[in-house]
Amino acid sequence: MDKKKLRNDIILILAVLIAALAAWGVIALTQRPGREVLVEIKGSVTASYPLDRDLRIDIVTEDGHVNTLVIEGGRARIEAADCPDKLCVKQRAISKAGESIICLPHKLVIRISGESGVDGTV
């Protein structure tokens, strides 16, 4: 009975791994390259920058908090921030449409926009 249980557990683990790899493959193949970096503070877009130009920008919120956005090599990242946890600094650089970096204490969202796979016109 134990061998049958072990065999079923192995089959289940393999099925979950195959499903996870398939989902990862679909996501990786359908992502579109980004064109610009949108800066949103408290839900409103306050600035946009091209992703193909190297820039270093200090983003200052209404409360006087500062995040340093760096765009280089077609990727955007937060280099420095004065928030307590610095999770936005620890996030990886982003470059694909739909990816984002979020700084909750400053209510700041850095989002990549670009071509979407869906035509939004009617």
N, CA, C and O of each residue as an XYZ file, in Angstrom:
488
protein
N       0.822     -1.193      0.000
C       0.000      0.000      0.000
C       0.867      1.258      0.000
O       0.504      2.246     -0.639
N       2.008      1.247      0.703
C       2.883      2.417      0.756
C       3.510      2.713     -0.594
O       3.696      3.880     -0.938
N       3.844      1.678     -1.374
C       4.435      1.901     -2.693
C       3.434      2.568     -3.632
O       3.807      3.425     -4.433
N       2.182      2.182     -3.537
C       1.158      2.778     -4.380
C       0.959      4.254     -4.012
O       0.778      5.094     -4.894
N       0.991      4.567     -2.721
C       0.835      5.942     -2.253
C       2.013      6.798     -2.719
O       1.827      7.937     -3.147
N       3.225      6.247     -2.634
C       4.421      6.964     -3.077
C       4.366      7.225     -4.580
O       4.704      8.316     -5.037
N       3.943      6.227     -5.340
C       3.823      6.376     -6.788
C       2.806      7.457     -7.143
O       3.054      8.264     -8.039
N       1.676      7.485     -6.460
C       0.655      8.502     -6.708
C       1.172      9.898     -6.343
O       0.875     10.870     -7.037
N       1.938      9.997     -5.262
C       2.520     11.290     -4.873
C       3.499     11.790     -5.933
O       3.508     12.978     -6.256
N       4.312     10.902     -6.469
C       5.271     11.282     -7.506
C       4.536     11.734     -8.766
O       4.927     12.718     -9.394
N       3.484     11.027     -9.132
C       2.695     11.412    -10.308
C       2.070     12.790    -10.098
O       2.074     13.619    -11.007
N       1.540     13.033     -8.913
C       0.940     14.330     -8.613
C       1.975     15.456     -8.687
O       1.696     16.506     -9.265
N       3.145     15.256     -8.121
C       4.208     16.263     -8.141
C       4.642     16.548     -9.576
O       4.818     17.707     -9.951
N       4.815     15.508    -10.374
C       5.195     15.704    -11.774
C       4.112     16.459    -12.550
O       4.431     17.315    -13.376
N       2.848     16.155    -12.299
C       1.757     16.846    -12.985
C       1.742     18.334    -12.624
O       1.527     19.179    -13.493
N       1.967     18.655    -11.357
C       1.996     20.055    -10.929
C       3.184     20.774    -11.557
O       3.045     21.913    -12.002
N       4.347     20.134    -11.603
C       5.523     20.743    -12.225
C       5.321     20.991    -13.715
O       5.711     22.041    -14.226
N       4.724     20.049    -14.405
C       4.466     20.207    -15.837
C       3.474     21.350    -16.071
O       3.650     22.142    -16.997
N       2.448     21.439    -15.248
C       1.468     22.522    -15.390
C       2.129     23.887    -15.121
O       1.849     24.860    -15.820
N       2.994     23.953    -14.121
C       3.686     25.206    -13.800
C       4.615     25.620    -14.944
O       4.658     26.796    -15.305
N       5.351     24.676    -15.511
C       6.231     24.977    -16.641
C       5.440     25.428    -17.867
O       5.867     26.334    -18.582
N       4.307     24.809    -18.109
C       3.469     25.208    -19.241
C       2.940     26.628    -19.045
O       2.931     27.417    -19.990
N       2.500     26.963    -17.836
C       2.003     28.312    -17.553
C       3.118     29.338    -17.705
O       2.906     30.409    -18.273
N       4.293     29.017    -17.206
C       5.440     29.920    -17.341
C       5.780     30.134    -18.817
O       6.075     31.258    -19.222
N       5.744     29.090    -19.610
C       6.039     29.194    -21.035
C       5.040     30.073    -21.765
O       5.427     30.884    -22.606
N       3.774     29.925    -21.456
C       2.740     30.753    -22.092
C       2.948     32.220    -21.730
O       2.858     33.087    -22.599
N       3.220     32.506    -20.476
C       3.445     33.892    -20.043
C       4.682     34.469    -20.711
O       4.653     35.599    -21.199
N       5.767     33.708    -20.740
C       7.015     34.197    -21.332
C       6.863     34.459    -22.829
O       7.450     35.408    -23.348
N       6.093     33.642    -23.522
C       5.939     33.796    -24.969
C       4.969     34.904    -25.359
O       5.056     35.427    -26.470
N       4.051     35.274    -24.477
C       3.051     36.273    -24.825
C       3.379     37.674    -24.328
O       2.653     38.614    -24.651
N       4.440     37.845    -23.560
C       4.802     39.176    -23.082
C       5.326     40.028    -24.228
O       6.073     39.551    -25.082
N       4.930     41.278    -24.236
C       5.333     42.232    -25.269
C       6.398     43.172    -24.712
O       6.398     43.472    -23.518
N       7.303     43.638    -25.568
C       8.295     44.607    -25.091
C       7.619     45.933    -24.755
O       6.624     46.313    -25.373
N       8.171     46.624    -23.771
C       7.615     47.904    -23.366
C       8.167     49.041    -24.192
O       9.231     48.928    -24.800
N       7.426     50.152    -24.207
C       7.865     51.343    -24.936
C       8.191     52.497    -24.009
O       9.131     53.255    -24.251
N       7.400     52.630    -22.932
C       7.630     53.765    -22.055
C       7.376     53.384    -20.607
O       6.717     52.390    -20.301
N       7.928     54.217    -19.723
C       7.780     54.034    -18.291
C       6.785     55.070    -17.799
O       6.982     56.269    -17.996
N       5.719     54.612    -17.160
C       4.728     55.521    -16.608
C       4.936     55.636    -15.104
O       5.113     54.628    -14.420
N       4.914     56.853    -14.593
C       5.042     57.108    -13.168
C       3.667     57.516    -12.654
O       3.098     58.514    -13.095
N       3.138     56.729    -11.714
C       1.833     57.025    -11.127
C       2.006     57.302     -9.644
O       2.634     56.523     -8.926
N       1.449     58.414     -9.189
C       1.443     58.737     -7.770
C      -0.012     58.891     -7.351
O      -0.758     59.685     -7.924
N      -0.397     58.126     -6.354
C      -1.782     58.112     -5.858
C      -2.775     57.849     -6.983
O      -3.853     58.443     -7.011
N      -2.422     56.970     -7.904
C      -3.327     56.550     -8.968
C      -3.365     57.435    -10.197
O      -4.050     57.105    -11.165
N      -2.651     58.546    -10.188
C      -2.644     59.445    -11.351
C      -1.287     59.406    -12.032
O      -0.251     59.465    -11.369
N      -1.292     59.307    -13.354
C      -0.033     59.319    -14.103
C       0.533     60.737    -14.046
O      -0.108     61.691    -14.486
N       1.734     60.859    -13.503
C       2.359     62.178    -13.359
C       3.468     62.408    -14.373
O       3.832     63.553    -14.642
N       4.015     61.326    -14.943
C       5.094     61.477    -15.922
C       5.218     60.202    -16.732
O       4.791     59.131    -16.303
N       5.812     60.333    -17.915
C       6.154     59.161    -18.724
C       7.505     59.420    -19.381
O       7.822     60.545    -19.766
N       8.285     58.366    -19.497
C       9.636     58.458    -20.043
C       9.835     57.325    -21.036
O       9.327     56.224    -20.822
N      10.568     57.574    -22.123
C      10.826     56.493    -23.084
C      11.755     55.445    -22.465
O      12.673     55.770    -21.711
N      11.499     54.222    -22.794
C      12.306     53.132    -22.250
C      13.620     52.970    -23.007
O      14.526     52.285    -22.534
N      13.731     53.595    -24.180
C      14.937     53.432    -24.993
C      15.996     54.510    -24.744
O      17.019     54.529    -25.429
N      15.771     55.403    -23.782
C      16.772     56.420    -23.429
C      17.220     56.216    -21.992
O      16.393     55.982    -21.110
N      18.517     56.303    -21.751
C      19.043     56.157    -20.395
C      18.793     57.445    -19.620
O      19.204     58.527    -20.039
N      18.113     57.311    -18.484
C      17.758     58.462    -17.650
C      17.916     58.120    -16.176
O      17.880     56.951    -15.792
N      18.090     59.145    -15.361
C      18.070     59.022    -13.901
C      17.185     60.169    -13.406
O      17.513     61.339    -13.603
N      16.062     59.830    -12.762
C      15.081     60.823    -12.362
C      14.766     60.671    -10.880
O      14.530     59.559    -10.406
N      14.761     61.771    -10.153
C      14.283     61.767     -8.779
C      12.793     62.077     -8.799
O      12.375     63.133     -9.274
N      11.999     61.151     -8.282
C      10.554     61.327     -8.222
C      10.217     61.792     -6.811
O      10.470     61.085     -5.836
N       9.649     62.972     -6.715
C       9.299     63.548     -5.419
C       7.783     63.548     -5.282
O       7.081     64.109     -6.124
N       7.274     62.918     -4.220
C       5.833     62.869     -3.987
C       5.372     64.159     -3.320
O       6.191     64.992     -2.934
N       4.056     64.319     -3.185
C       3.495     65.502     -2.533
C       3.969     65.644     -1.092
O       4.073     66.754     -0.569
N       4.255     64.510     -0.459
C       4.703     64.510      0.932
C       6.198     64.773      1.063
O       6.721     64.821      2.177
N       6.890     64.944     -0.056
C       8.325     65.221     -0.025
C       9.205     63.981     -0.023
O      10.422     64.095      0.124
N       8.619     62.801     -0.183
C       9.412     61.568     -0.244
C      10.043     61.438     -1.622
O       9.487     61.903     -2.618
N      11.219     60.797     -1.670
C      11.973     60.710     -2.920
C      12.283     59.258     -3.269
O      12.732     58.481     -2.427
N      12.032     58.909     -4.532
C      12.455     57.639     -5.115
C      13.281     57.985     -6.347
O      12.908     58.875     -7.111
N      14.395     57.294     -6.549
C      15.231     57.538     -7.722
C      14.974     56.445     -8.749
O      15.257     55.271     -8.512
N      14.432     56.851     -9.894
C      14.146     55.942    -11.000
C      15.314     55.973    -11.968
O      15.761     57.046    -12.374
N      15.814     54.793    -12.342
C      16.903     54.687    -13.306
C      16.404     53.869    -14.489
O      15.895     52.760    -14.328
N      16.560     54.443    -15.682
C      16.234     53.732    -16.921
C      17.539     53.580    -17.685
O      18.158     54.571    -18.073
N      17.953     52.342    -17.901
C      19.168     52.091    -18.673
C      19.091     50.729    -19.325
O      18.602     49.764    -18.738
N      19.582     50.667    -20.548
C      19.577     49.413    -21.287
C      18.194     48.865    -21.557
O      18.027     47.650    -21.669
N      17.189     49.735    -21.664
C      15.837     49.278    -21.935
C      15.132     48.685    -20.738
O      14.122     47.997    -20.890
N      15.653     48.943    -19.533
C      15.063     48.420    -18.303
C      14.933     49.549    -17.291
O      15.757     50.463    -17.259
N      13.894     49.480    -16.467
C      13.663     50.496    -15.443
C      13.733     49.853    -14.063
O      13.294     48.720    -13.864
N      14.297     50.602    -13.113
C      14.388     50.110    -11.734
C      14.407     51.304    -10.786
O      14.706     52.430    -11.185
N      14.084     51.036     -9.532
C      14.209     52.045     -8.493
C      15.567     51.829     -7.837
O      15.831     50.766     -7.274
N      16.418     52.831     -7.911
C      17.776     52.714     -7.368
C      17.833     53.069     -5.883
O      18.572     52.442     -5.124
N      17.061     54.067     -5.469
C      17.075     54.501     -4.074
C      15.702     55.019     -3.690
O      14.953     55.516     -4.531
N      15.379     54.896     -2.405
C      14.111     55.395     -1.887
C      14.270     55.687     -0.401
O      15.092     55.073      0.279
N      13.480     56.624      0.090
C      13.559     56.929      1.516
C      12.415     56.293      2.315
O      12.093     56.743      3.414
N      11.809     55.251      1.756
C      10.777     54.515      2.491
C      11.449     53.560      3.486
O      12.612     53.199      3.303
N      10.729     53.149      4.533
C      11.369     52.340      5.576
C      11.770     50.926      5.143
O      12.812     50.434      5.575
N      10.980     50.268      4.310
C      11.276     48.868      3.983
C      12.114     48.682      2.721
O      12.750     47.639      2.566
N      12.134     49.658      1.818
C      12.926     49.635      0.584
C      12.621     48.430     -0.310
O      13.496     47.955     -1.035
N      11.378     47.936     -0.258
C      11.008     46.805     -1.115
C      11.045     47.184     -2.590
O      11.337     46.343     -3.440
N      10.750     48.442     -2.900
C      10.790     48.884     -4.299
C      12.217     48.847     -4.850
O      12.416     48.600     -6.040
N      13.188     49.088     -4.007
C      14.593     49.036     -4.423
C      15.022     47.590     -4.647
O      15.850     47.312     -5.514
N      14.468     46.686     -3.877
C      14.849     45.271     -3.954
C      14.208     44.549     -5.139
O      14.652     43.461     -5.508
N      13.162     45.143     -5.746
C      12.517     44.505     -6.896
C      13.436     44.547     -8.110
O      14.243     45.465     -8.250
N      13.315     43.570     -8.975
C      14.163     43.497    -10.162
C      13.768     44.567    -11.172
O      12.675     45.130    -11.100
N      14.650     44.837    -12.095
C      14.373     45.799    -13.164
C      13.274     45.248    -14.067
O      13.151     44.036    -14.245
N      12.480     46.150    -14.633
C      11.348     45.745    -15.471
C      11.524     46.302    -16.880
O      12.119     47.362    -17.076
N      10.988     45.557    -17.870
C      11.122     45.990    -19.258
C       9.962     45.571    -20.150
O       9.865     46.049    -21.280
N       9.097     44.710    -19.688
C       7.993     44.191    -20.505
C       6.696     44.925    -20.186
O       6.479     45.346    -19.050
N       5.839     45.077    -21.184
C       4.552     45.746    -21.007
C       3.750     45.047    -19.907
O       3.624     43.823    -19.890
N       3.218     45.849    -18.999
C       2.413     45.310    -17.912
C       3.172     45.089    -16.616
O       2.549     44.929    -15.567
N       4.495     45.074    -16.657
C       5.270     44.888    -15.433
C       5.249     46.183    -14.619
O       5.093     47.271    -15.174
N       5.409     46.055    -13.293
C       5.385     47.248    -12.460
C       6.267     47.082    -11.230
O       6.571     45.970    -10.797
N       6.660     48.214    -10.690
C       7.355     48.300     -9.406
C       6.484     49.186     -8.535
O       6.066     50.261     -8.966
N       6.205     48.750     -7.312
C       5.284     49.481     -6.450
C       5.966     49.840     -5.140
O       6.623     49.006     -4.517
N       5.801     51.098     -4.729
C       6.261     51.567     -3.429
C       5.011     51.981     -2.651
O       4.504     53.090     -2.826
N       4.519     51.091     -1.797
C       3.276     51.362     -1.075
C       3.370     52.545     -0.118
O       2.437     53.347     -0.070
N       4.461     52.694      0.653
C       4.501     53.837      1.572
C       4.377     55.185      0.861
O       3.826     56.130      1.425
N       4.886     55.283     -0.379
C       4.841     56.541     -1.117
C       3.681     56.604     -2.113
O       3.511     57.600     -2.815
N       2.876     55.519     -2.168
C       1.755     55.420     -3.122
C       2.235     55.658     -4.550
O       1.604     56.377     -5.325
N       3.368     55.038     -4.879
C       4.033     55.214     -6.169
C       4.018     53.907     -6.947
O       4.308     52.845     -6.398
N       3.679     53.993     -8.230
C       3.712     52.831     -9.119
C       4.522     53.216    -10.349
O       4.252     54.231    -10.991
N       5.512     52.401    -10.668
C       6.279     52.538    -11.902
C       5.794     51.408    -12.803
O       5.936     50.236    -12.454
N       5.228     51.743    -13.949
C       4.615     50.734    -14.810
C       5.151     50.869    -16.227
O       5.377     51.975    -16.718
N       5.350     49.729    -16.874
C       5.791     49.714    -18.267
C       4.556     49.599    -19.151
O       3.712     48.725    -18.951
N       4.462     50.494    -20.129
C       3.370     50.395    -21.096
C       3.976     50.087    -22.457
O       5.149     50.362    -22.710
N       3.175     49.525    -23.304
C       3.650     49.167    -24.635
C       2.542     48.561    -25.424
O       1.366     48.758    -25.116
N       2.900     47.821    -26.444
C       1.906     47.176    -27.286
C       1.188     46.111    -26.495
O       1.812     45.323    -25.783
N      -0.123     46.089    -26.620
C      -0.877     45.000    -26.028
C      -1.308     44.070    -27.134
O      -1.360     44.461    -28.300
N      -1.613     42.862    -26.780
C      -2.025     41.893    -27.773
C      -3.481     42.031    -28.177
O      -3.947     41.303    -29.053
N      -4.218     42.958    -27.551
C      -5.645     43.100    -27.796
C      -5.889     44.471    -28.414
O      -5.335     45.467    -27.949
N      -6.700     44.530    -29.438
C      -7.066     45.792    -30.049
C      -8.238     46.375    -29.267
O      -9.306     45.767    -29.195
N      -8.038     47.553    -28.682
C      -9.043     48.148    -27.831
C     -10.041     49.018    -28.565
O     -10.922     49.593    -27.926
N      -9.941     49.140    -29.891
C     -10.890     49.975    -30.614
C     -12.141     49.202    -30.974
O     -12.120     47.981    -31.125
N     -13.224     49.935    -31.108
C     -14.500     49.284    -31.454
C     -14.905     49.674    -32.846
O     -15.948     49.236    -33.331
